[in-house]
Every structure is written in structure tokens, then in C-alpha cells.
Amino acid sequence: GMLSFEVTDASRAMAVAGAVRTVRRATSLGGTETLIEHRASIEPEGRRTSPPGLLRVSAGLEDAEDLMEDLDEALRVAGMVA
């Protein structure tokens, strides 16, 4: 399945994407592993349509608890969760 969520800005989005351990960073989504994409960073300058804080996740076959823990920790690292 797919999940999209938005954090406050591009730097926090990149921090979240960089802090995940189970989830892999990607420039396109699909496959059996869970992937995270910061769409705005791969769109051409001047033609960006994605919000700067938007992250998209494509869930793979990993255990759901592992994925939730990974994303929770990444949000903590990025300063988004108390």
C-alpha cells in the first residue's frame, strides 16, 4: 500500500528520509521492499508541484511493527515527535 504524509518543510522531510533504517530511500516506488521518496527533491527546478515537506512511502513485505518503529524513530530524529 501507499502512504503519503507531510512534515513542516523540505529539510525535515530529508531528515526523516535519511533517518529510516528498515525503509529504503528511492526515486521511484514499487517492489517488495518498503521505499520512501521525497518527491520535491527529484522534480526539476521551476516545475516542482509537490509540497516541499511531502514524503511518500510504498509499503513492502517487512513486518508492519518494524516499519512503524522505523518511521517513528526517523520522525523523532527529525524533531517531529516529542
N, C-alpha and C positions, 0 to 999 in steps of 0.2 A: 504494500500500500504506500501511498504518498502522504506526506505531512509537510505543510509549509507554516512557518512562524516568523514573526518579525521582532527583532531586537531594536534598540534605540538608534543605532547608526552603523555605518559600514565597518568602522574599526572594531566595534563589539561583535559584529557578525563574523569578521575574520578571526577574532579571538576565539569565539565559540567553535568555528570550523577547525581552527588549529589545535584546540584542546581535546578534541574527541580522540579516543584510543581504539574503541571497537569499530566505530563508524569510520569509513574511509572518505577522504576528500575526492571530489570528482568534478569534471566539467560537463559531463552528461550523466543521465541517470538510467539505471536498468542493470540487470544482472542478479546474481544470487546473494551478493554481499550488500550490506547496508551502506548507502552512499549519502554524502551531504554536499550541497552545492550552494555557493554564494553567487547567484546569477549575475548581479550587477557588476561583479569584478571581471566577468568574461564577455560582457556586452561591449560593443565598440563605443568609444568615447563619442559623445554627441548624439548617440542613438540609444542611450540607456532608457529602458522602460520599466525596469524592476526597481522597487524601493531599495535604497541602499542598505537597509537592515534586514532584508528578506533572506531567509535560509530555506532551502528545500531539502527534504530527506526522503529517500526511497528506501523503504524497509526491506531487508533481505531475510535470510533464513536464520539469523542469530536468535538467541533466546531473548524474548521481549524484556525481561528483567535486566539483562546485561545492557541492552540498548537504552533503557530508561535511566539506569545508573550512569552510563557513559554521558548521555546528554545532560543529566542533572549536574554531574561533576564539571562538564565543559561550561555550563551556564554559571556555575559557582566561580570557576577560574576567570571567566569573563566579567565577573562582578555583577551578574544579573539576578542572582538568587541569594537571599540573606542566609 
